[in-house]
Amino acid sequence: MYDAATASEIGKTAPAMQRVRGTARVAFANTAGHTRLKDLFQSGSAKVRLPKVYDEPATAVLINTAGGLTGGDRMDYDIAIGADAHAIVTTQTAERAYRSLGTSAEVTGQLSVGAKATLEWLPQETILFENSSVSRRITADLTGSARLLILESVILGRAAMGEQLTRVFFKDSWRICRDGKLVFADDLRLNGDPGDFFSGPATGQGAKAMATLLDCAPDAEDRLDSARSCLESASSGSVQAAASAWNGHLILRFVATDSRALRLSLMAFLETYRSARLPRVWYC
């Protein structure tokens, strides 16, 4: 029988714990006026499903078959949308970040959108558990008048389970280039007790959930009034949100004391702003 203590005493080390590795690559192209799958690759715990859609953009659903992330895991996603194509990429469910033994889980998203194409990156929320550690980096390369609509939302623990987080690490970095030039950069870093850094009036006033939505397109600024109107109809007492626009970017920030209220507000806003229903997995 293997005994870790005994192995340590005789100078041996216990084998490293198995970690999750996953890679998914999806590419869409415009063929005869229709967006069709061009390339698909998946390995490890990263899987892709392509549900049938009718009178809606082509949709790819990302799945982490490991059921969540923990320290040392790595997931890489590569999404390419060809010129004049339109596709939505989402996730089957919320991603869960579990307790880490020291290292961070790493998640990367490499997005490429061709001229006159549209990519809607609309994953469901990421839930951070106590002592979780996640480092995520999203980079995007846009060509010409390409449009990228990108959403990321984060939930601090499961309120319905009575969880109260005291320690998390979460780093989120966005870098977006258009025609090779950096046009948008955003960084978020949470390290420590969420009760401390979300307690102030300028940092959420006790928020338990947050989201960032970015519409990156040459005419994005023209949608500011529409976005603010949609926010009015989608807002609730426990959700605060605001929108601003500049230099071809429209950005919205959401904070909420209740994760369910945030999700419902995001769904209501996205349906109105996009004039379309979300992918079916959002309603499951």
Sequence and secondary structure as in RCSB ss.txt:
>XXXX:A:sequence
MYDAATASEIGKTAPAMQRVRGTARVAFANTAGHTRLKDLFQSGSAKVRLPKVYDEPATAVLINTAGGLTGGDRM
DYDIAIGADAHAIVTTQTAERAYRSLGTSAEVTGQLSVGAKATLEWLPQETILFENSSVSRRITADLTGSARLLI
LESVILGRAAMGEQLTRVFFKDSWRICRDGKLVFADDLRLNGDPGDFFSGPATGQGAKAMATLLDCAPDAEDRLD
SARSCLESASSGSVQAAASAWNGHLILRFVATDSRALRLSLMAFLETYRSARLPRVWYC
>XXXX:A:secstr
   HHHHHHTT         EEEEEEEEEEETTEEEEEEEEEEETEEEE    SSS EEEEEEETTSSB TT EE
EEEEEE TT EEEEEESS EEE B SSS EEEEEEEEE TT EEEE    EEE TTBEEEEEEEEEE TT EEEE
EEEEEES GGGT     EEEEEEEEEEETTEEEEEEEEEEEE HHHHT STTTTSS SEEEEEEEESTTGGGGHH
HHHHHHHHH BTTEEEEEEEETTEEEEEEEES HHHHHHHHHHHHHHHHTS   GGGG 
